[in-house]
Amino acid sequence: MAVVTPHLSEPPPPGKMVRRAAQRQRPQRSLPSDRLKMDVQKRLLRSIATLSGPGKRPVEAQDLAASTGLSAASAGLCNSFFAESGWLVRVSKGKYAATDALLEYSRRLSISPESIKDAVEPLQAPMCEAWHWQALAPMVKHGPIARRDSVLVLMREAGASDHPDHLQQLNNLLEWLEYVGLITLDEDRVRPTAISGTTAEVKPQQNGEGTQGDASPRPAENEPTDPPANPEVTKPSPPNTGQPGNVVLAFDFSFKMTADDLARLRPEQITALYQAMGTVAALTSGRH
């Protein structure tokens, strides 16, 4: 009786084994997809804003697939990255809702599709709070840096590798930062924009009382908000000499007296009053 030896397939070459293992390893942080072109990713972001609407309805990948013509698996590839950038809120597993910033972006884009710079402005502040900009901002704060260095910084913060898929995701991240207006990609350099020196480093204020975003000064407790009625002496203020460090004494006041007030004074008080006025007049005119 013949013995049949089962066929054993040969193991794949070592290089392919390493590639498959690297493909299964995901970055620790969410990155934009390497499987979708940037214009498709932007279209998905806009579609989420439209589907979620002012009521901030949760949107699933199936909803995006129906509105964009993509498969459900592809339509939701960037949702985690959009959420980490502050443009979406994760409501539950697989469901995301638009934020106010995203809705305003979509509204501006509907009014003026050609005014991209104005439309993306609401997206800037949320993205400045995201991990990727917090990692890159100190690098570009003082001027342009090599694109390779920026990728390495983002790679380290994301827990990514130098696998080609990860590198494409990191480069897509740089393109998103440029689209929002935080950087400019110039050949092999990453340059900061004007907004990078302001918005990028200013954290949103934590408002306790009052309306969010209201930066108007409020009076301190027990601080008077109205001036006293009929003041006779105003708050002292130094003259504008241009050399405030040389001022030793400065005051300013307004004094008024009626005939009835003068009639109620004693003769010695009237004399003292006029002497004081004469002294002040002599000092201000340079006489001693």
C-alpha positions as a LaTeX table, in Angstrom:
\begin{tabular}{lrrr}
\hline
Residue & $x$ (\AA) & $y$ (\AA) & $z$ (\AA) \\
\hline
Met1 & 0.00 & 0.00 & 0.00 \\
Ala2 & 1.43 & 3.33 & $-1.03$ \\
Val3 & 1.87 & 5.97 & 1.60 \\
Val4 & 0.74 & 9.42 & 0.51 \\
Thr5 & 2.77 & 12.23 & 2.04 \\
Pro6 & 0.72 & 15.39 & 2.57 \\
His7 & 1.88 & 18.39 & 0.59 \\
Leu8 & 3.51 & 21.05 & 2.75 \\
Ser9 & 3.63 & 24.52 & 1.33 \\
Glu10 & 6.94 & 26.29 & 1.53 \\
Pro11 & 7.19 & 29.17 & 4.00 \\
Pro12 & 7.14 & 32.66 & 2.47 \\
Pro13 & 10.41 & 34.50 & 2.06 \\
Pro14 & 11.59 & 36.34 & 5.19 \\
Gly15 & 10.98 & 39.74 & 3.64 \\
Lys16 & 7.31 & 39.02 & 3.06 \\
Met17 & 6.84 & 37.77 & 6.59 \\
Val18 & 8.26 & 40.98 & 7.98 \\
Arg19 & 6.03 & 43.07 & 5.72 \\
Arg20 & 2.86 & 41.24 & 6.79 \\
Ala21 & 3.75 & 41.63 & 10.46 \\
Ala22 & 4.37 & 45.33 & 9.96 \\
Gln23 & 1.03 & 45.72 & 8.21 \\
Arg24 & $-0.77$ & 44.20 & 11.19 \\
Gln25 & 0.91 & 46.63 & 13.59 \\
Arg26 & $-1.12$ & 49.78 & 13.99 \\
Pro27 & 0.09 & 53.16 & 15.25 \\
Gln28 & $-0.89$ & 54.03 & 18.80 \\
Arg29 & $-2.46$ & 57.27 & 17.59 \\
Ser30 & $-5.09$ & 57.74 & 14.90 \\
Leu31 & $-3.73$ & 58.91 & 11.57 \\
Pro32 & $-5.44$ & 59.78 & 8.28 \\
Ser33 & $-5.86$ & 56.82 & 5.97 \\
Asp34 & $-3.21$ & 55.87 & 3.45 \\
Arg35 & $-5.85$ & 54.14 & 1.31 \\
Leu36 & $-7.84$ & 57.25 & 0.43 \\
Lys37 & $-6.70$ & 60.24 & $-1.57$ \\
Met38 & $-6.77$ & 63.59 & 0.18 \\
Asp39 & $-9.64$ & 64.94 & $-1.90$ \\
Val40 & $-11.71$ & 61.89 & $-0.93$ \\
Gln41 & $-10.89$ & 62.43 & 2.75 \\
Lys42 & $-11.99$ & 66.06 & 2.52 \\
Arg43 & $-15.19$ & 64.97 & 0.82 \\
Leu44 & $-15.87$ & 62.54 & 3.66 \\
Leu45 & $-15.36$ & 65.27 & 6.25 \\
Arg46 & $-17.82$ & 67.51 & 4.45 \\
Ser47 & $-20.33$ & 64.65 & 4.12 \\
Ile48 & $-20.24$ & 63.99 & 7.86 \\
Ala49 & $-21.03$ & 67.65 & 8.52 \\
Thr50 & $-23.96$ & 67.53 & 6.10 \\
Leu51 & $-25.37$ & 64.26 & 7.45 \\
Ser52 & $-24.92$ & 65.22 & 11.09 \\
Gly53 & $-26.40$ & 68.69 & 10.60 \\
Pro54 & $-27.17$ & 71.35 & 13.23 \\
Gly55 & $-28.83$ & 68.69 & 15.38 \\
Lys56 & $-25.52$ & 66.81 & 15.50 \\
Arg57 & $-27.06$ & 63.50 & 14.55 \\
Pro58 & $-24.70$ & 60.52 & 14.93 \\
Val59 & $-23.37$ & 59.29 & 11.58 \\
Glu60 & $-22.30$ & 55.72 & 10.80 \\
Ala61 & $-20.00$ & 54.40 & 8.10 \\
Gln62 & $-23.03$ & 53.04 & 6.23 \\
Asp63 & $-24.47$ & 56.56 & 6.04 \\
Leu64 & $-21.23$ & 57.90 & 4.63 \\
Ala65 & $-21.01$ & 55.04 & 2.15 \\
Ala66 & $-24.48$ & 55.82 & 0.84 \\
Ser67 & $-23.70$ & 59.52 & 0.40 \\
Thr68 & $-20.22$ & 59.18 & $-1.11$ \\
Gly69 & $-20.41$ & 55.94 & $-3.11$ \\
Leu70 & $-17.59$ & 54.35 & $-1.13$ \\
Ser71 & $-17.76$ & 51.04 & 0.66 \\
Ala72 & $-18.68$ & 51.13 & 4.33 \\
Ala73 & $-15.21$ & 49.82 & 5.21 \\
Ser74 & $-13.54$ & 52.72 & 3.39 \\
Ala75 & $-16.00$ & 55.44 & 4.38 \\
Gly76 & $-15.13$ & 55.24 & 8.06 \\
Leu77 & $-11.34$ & 55.02 & 7.78 \\
Cys78 & $-10.68$ & 58.63 & 8.80 \\
Asn79 & $-13.31$ & 59.06 & 11.51 \\
Ser80 & $-10.90$ & 58.39 & 14.38 \\
Phe81 & $-8.42$ & 60.91 & 13.00 \\
Phe82 & $-11.16$ & 63.50 & 12.51 \\
Ala83 & $-12.23$ & 62.94 & 16.12 \\
Glu84 & $-8.69$ & 63.34 & 17.46 \\
Ser85 & $-8.41$ & 66.57 & 15.48 \\
Gly86 & $-11.45$ & 67.94 & 17.30 \\
Trp87 & $-13.82$ & 67.94 & 14.33 \\
Leu88 & $-15.98$ & 64.98 & 15.37 \\
Val89 & $-17.27$ & 63.60 & 18.65 \\
Arg90 & $-17.48$ & 59.86 & 19.13 \\
Val91 & $-21.02$ & 59.16 & 20.32 \\
Ser92 & $-20.72$ & 55.38 & 20.47 \\
Lys93 & $-18.88$ & 52.62 & 18.66 \\
Gly94 & $-18.85$ & 53.46 & 14.96 \\
Lys95 & $-21.02$ & 56.57 & 15.41 \\
Tyr96 & $-19.67$ & 60.11 & 15.18 \\
Ala97 & $-21.30$ & 63.54 & 15.32 \\
Ala98 & $-20.08$ & 66.86 & 13.94 \\
Thr99 & $-18.73$ & 69.55 & 16.25 \\
Asp100 & $-19.58$ & 73.25 & 16.02 \\
Ala101 & $-16.23$ & 73.87 & 14.34 \\
Leu102 & $-16.97$ & 71.35 & 11.59 \\
Leu103 & $-20.48$ & 72.69 & 11.03 \\
Glu104 & $-19.14$ & 76.22 & 10.67 \\
Tyr105 & $-16.50$ & 74.99 & 8.23 \\
Ser106 & $-19.18$ & 73.33 & 6.13 \\
Arg107 & $-21.40$ & 76.42 & 6.26 \\
Arg108 & $-18.62$ & 78.71 & 5.07 \\
Leu109 & $-17.65$ & 76.30 & 2.33 \\
Ser110 & $-21.26$ & 76.23 & 1.11 \\
Ile111 & $-21.37$ & 80.02 & 0.88 \\
Ser112 & $-17.96$ & 80.52 & $-0.76$ \\
Pro113 & $-16.45$ & 77.27 & $-2.09$ \\
Glu114 & $-13.47$ & 79.19 & $-3.47$ \\
Ser115 & $-12.60$ & 80.82 & $-0.13$ \\
Ile116 & $-10.79$ & 77.85 & 1.40 \\
Lys117 & $-8.64$ & 80.01 & 3.68 \\
Asp118 & $-11.71$ & 81.51 & 5.32 \\
Ala119 & $-13.61$ & 78.21 & 5.42 \\
Val120 & $-10.91$ & 76.25 & 7.26 \\
Glu121 & $-10.46$ & 78.88 & 9.95 \\
Pro122 & $-12.93$ & 77.20 & 12.37 \\
Leu123 & $-10.95$ & 73.95 & 12.07 \\
Gln124 & $-7.70$ & 75.53 & 13.24 \\
Ala125 & $-8.34$ & 75.95 & 16.97 \\
Pro126 & $-9.51$ & 72.36 & 17.58 \\
Met127 & $-6.59$ & 70.96 & 15.60 \\
Cys128 & $-4.15$ & 73.07 & 17.61 \\
Glu129 & $-5.24$ & 71.07 & 20.66 \\
Ala130 & $-4.60$ & 67.72 & 18.97 \\
Trp131 & $-1.55$ & 65.60 & 19.75 \\
His132 & $-0.04$ & 66.00 & 16.31 \\
Trp133 & 0.13 & 69.79 & 16.39 \\
Gln134 & 1.22 & 69.87 & 20.02 \\
Ala135 & 4.15 & 67.67 & 18.98 \\
Leu136 & 5.04 & 69.63 & 15.83 \\
Ala137 & 4.41 & 73.21 & 16.96 \\
Pro138 & 7.59 & 73.55 & 19.08 \\
Met139 & 9.63 & 72.33 & 16.11 \\
Val140 & 8.35 & 74.92 & 13.61 \\
Lys141 & 7.94 & 77.72 & 16.13 \\
His142 & 11.22 & 79.38 & 15.22 \\
Gly143 & 11.28 & 78.69 & 11.50 \\
Pro144 & 11.17 & 76.02 & 8.80 \\
Ile145 & 12.41 & 72.49 & 9.44 \\
Ala146 & 13.18 & 69.56 & 7.19 \\
Arg147 & 10.15 & 67.55 & 6.21 \\
Arg148 & 12.01 & 64.38 & 7.20 \\
Asp149 & 12.43 & 65.73 & 10.74 \\
Ser150 & 8.75 & 66.59 & 11.03 \\
Val151 & 7.82 & 63.07 & 9.93 \\
Leu152 & 10.16 & 61.58 & 12.53 \\
Val153 & 8.62 & 63.69 & 15.29 \\
Leu154 & 5.10 & 62.68 & 14.31 \\
Met155 & 6.17 & 59.05 & 13.90 \\
Arg156 & 7.53 & 58.95 & 17.43 \\
Glu157 & 4.44 & 60.60 & 18.94 \\
Ala158 & 2.07 & 58.36 & 16.97 \\
Gly159 & 3.89 & 55.17 & 17.85 \\
Ala160 & 4.23 & 54.46 & 14.14 \\
Ser161 & 7.04 & 52.78 & 12.22 \\
Asp162 & 8.91 & 53.49 & 9.01 \\
His163 & 6.67 & 51.08 & 7.14 \\
Pro164 & 5.60 & 52.63 & 3.79 \\
Asp165 & 1.94 & 52.56 & 4.85 \\
His166 & 2.72 & 54.48 & 8.03 \\
Leu167 & 4.91 & 56.95 & 6.17 \\
Gln168 & 2.08 & 57.66 & 3.77 \\
Gln169 & $-0.28$ & 58.26 & 6.69 \\
Leu170 & 2.19 & 60.65 & 8.29 \\
Asn171 & 2.60 & 62.56 & 5.04 \\
Asn172 & $-1.17$ & 62.76 & 4.73 \\
Leu173 & $-1.20$ & 64.23 & 8.23 \\
Leu174 & 1.19 & 66.96 & 7.09 \\
Glu175 & $-1.13$ & 67.68 & 4.18 \\
Trp176 & $-4.05$ & 68.07 & 6.58 \\
Leu177 & $-2.02$ & 70.51 & 8.69 \\
Glu178 & $-1.29$ & 72.48 & 5.54 \\
Tyr179 & $-4.92$ & 72.39 & 4.41 \\
Val180 & $-6.08$ & 73.82 & 7.74 \\
Gly181 & $-3.45$ & 76.56 & 7.45 \\
Leu182 & $-1.02$ & 75.72 & 10.24 \\
Ile183 & 1.98 & 74.93 & 8.02 \\
Thr184 & 3.21 & 75.34 & 4.45 \\
Leu185 & 4.88 & 72.42 & 2.68 \\
Asp186 & 7.70 & 73.77 & 0.52 \\
Glu187 & 9.52 & 70.95 & $-1.30$ \\
Asp188 & 11.41 & 69.19 & 1.49 \\
Arg189 & 10.74 & 71.86 & 4.11 \\
Val190 & 7.90 & 72.47 & 6.55 \\
Arg191 & 7.32 & 76.16 & 7.16 \\
Pro192 & 5.14 & 77.73 & 9.86 \\
Thr193 & 2.36 & 80.06 & 8.79 \\
Ala194 & 1.32 & 83.31 & 10.44 \\
Ile195 & $-1.32$ & 81.46 & 12.44 \\
Ser196 & 1.35 & 79.13 & 13.84 \\
Gly197 & 2.76 & 81.81 & 16.10 \\
Thr198 & $-0.59$ & 82.72 & 17.65 \\
Thr199 & $-3.39$ & 80.19 & 17.59 \\
Ala200 & $-1.05$ & 77.24 & 17.80 \\
Glu201 & 0.20 & 78.07 & 21.25 \\
Val202 & $-2.92$ & 79.55 & 22.85 \\
Lys203 & $-5.05$ & 77.08 & 24.73 \\
Pro204 & $-8.82$ & 77.66 & 24.74 \\
Gln205 & $-9.89$ & 79.46 & 27.89 \\
Gln206 & $-11.62$ & 77.42 & 30.55 \\
Asn207 & $-14.71$ & 79.47 & 31.26 \\
Gly208 & $-16.35$ & 79.07 & 34.61 \\
Glu209 & $-19.17$ & 81.57 & 34.54 \\
Gly210 & $-20.54$ & 83.56 & 31.69 \\
Thr211 & $-20.77$ & 82.76 & 27.99 \\
Gln212 & $-18.05$ & 80.60 & 26.46 \\
Gly213 & $-15.57$ & 82.62 & 24.47 \\
Asp214 & $-16.48$ & 85.91 & 26.18 \\
Ala215 & $-13.11$ & 87.50 & 26.82 \\
Ser216 & $-14.43$ & 90.88 & 28.01 \\
Pro217 & $-12.98$ & 91.93 & 31.39 \\
Arg218 & $-15.23$ & 91.60 & 34.40 \\
Pro219 & $-14.92$ & 93.78 & 37.52 \\
Ala220 & $-13.42$ & 92.12 & 40.56 \\
Glu221 & $-15.55$ & 91.42 & 43.60 \\
Asn222 & $-16.54$ & 94.61 & 45.47 \\
Glu223 & $-14.95$ & 96.72 & 42.74 \\
Pro224 & $-17.13$ & 99.74 & 41.87 \\
Thr225 & $-18.34$ & 99.75 & 38.31 \\
Asp226 & $-19.62$ & 103.35 & 38.20 \\
Pro227 & $-17.72$ & 106.53 & 39.10 \\
Pro228 & $-18.85$ & 108.43 & 42.24 \\
Ala229 & $-21.50$ & 111.09 & 41.71 \\
Asn230 & $-20.21$ & 114.67 & 41.20 \\
Pro231 & $-16.58$ & 113.95 & 42.01 \\
Glu232 & $-14.53$ & 116.95 & 42.99 \\
Val233 & $-11.17$ & 115.20 & 42.68 \\
Thr234 & $-10.36$ & 112.85 & 39.83 \\
Lys235 & $-7.93$ & 109.96 & 39.94 \\
Pro236 & $-4.31$ & 111.20 & 39.87 \\
Ser237 & $-2.58$ & 110.55 & 36.56 \\
Pro238 & 0.99 & 111.35 & 35.51 \\
Pro239 & 1.54 & 113.81 & 32.68 \\
Asn240 & 2.55 & 112.41 & 29.32 \\
Thr241 & 6.19 & 113.50 & 29.35 \\
Gly242 & 7.51 & 110.61 & 27.28 \\
Gln243 & 9.87 & 109.72 & 30.16 \\
Pro244 & 7.73 & 108.04 & 32.83 \\
Gly245 & 10.81 & 106.92 & 34.74 \\
Asn246 & 11.76 & 110.56 & 35.55 \\
Val247 & 8.40 & 111.50 & 37.08 \\
Val248 & 8.65 & 112.02 & 40.85 \\
Leu249 & 5.27 & 113.54 & 41.62 \\
Ala250 & 2.20 & 114.01 & 39.46 \\
Phe251 & $-1.43$ & 114.76 & 40.15 \\
Asp252 & $-4.44$ & 116.12 & 38.38 \\
Phe253 & $-7.63$ & 117.48 & 39.91 \\
Ser254 & $-10.67$ & 119.62 & 39.19 \\
Phe255 & $-11.82$ & 122.19 & 41.76 \\
Lys256 & $-14.97$ & 124.31 & 41.69 \\
Met257 & $-16.38$ & 126.73 & 44.26 \\
Thr258 & $-19.51$ & 128.90 & 44.04 \\
Ala259 & $-20.04$ & 132.29 & 45.62 \\
Asp260 & $-22.19$ & 130.72 & 48.30 \\
Asp261 & $-19.41$ & 128.26 & 49.11 \\
Leu262 & $-16.92$ & 131.11 & 49.40 \\
Ala263 & $-19.23$ & 133.12 & 51.65 \\
Arg264 & $-19.30$ & 130.24 & 54.15 \\
Leu265 & $-15.51$ & 130.29 & 54.60 \\
Arg266 & $-13.73$ & 132.19 & 57.35 \\
Pro267 & $-11.24$ & 134.91 & 56.33 \\
Glu268 & $-8.20$ & 132.79 & 57.27 \\
Gln269 & $-9.59$ & 129.90 & 55.18 \\
Ile270 & $-9.98$ & 132.16 & 52.17 \\
Thr271 & $-6.42$ & 133.39 & 52.60 \\
Ala272 & $-5.06$ & 129.83 & 52.88 \\
Leu273 & $-7.04$ & 128.80 & 49.80 \\
Tyr274 & $-5.62$ & 131.53 & 47.61 \\
Gln275 & $-2.12$ & 130.93 & 48.91 \\
Ala276 & $-2.39$ & 127.24 & 47.99 \\
Met277 & $-3.65$ & 128.11 & 44.51 \\
Gly278 & $-0.81$ & 130.56 & 44.03 \\
Thr279 & 1.76 & 127.97 & 45.08 \\
Val280 & 0.42 & 125.39 & 42.63 \\
Ala281 & 0.34 & 127.93 & 39.82 \\
Ala282 & 3.94 & 128.91 & 40.52 \\
Leu283 & 5.14 & 125.29 & 40.47 \\
Thr284 & 3.42 & 124.46 & 37.20 \\
Ser285 & 4.79 & 127.58 & 35.52 \\
Gly286 & 8.38 & 126.83 & 36.62 \\
Arg287 & 8.60 & 129.58 & 39.29 \\
His288 & 9.71 & 128.91 & 42.89 \\
\hline
\end{tabular}
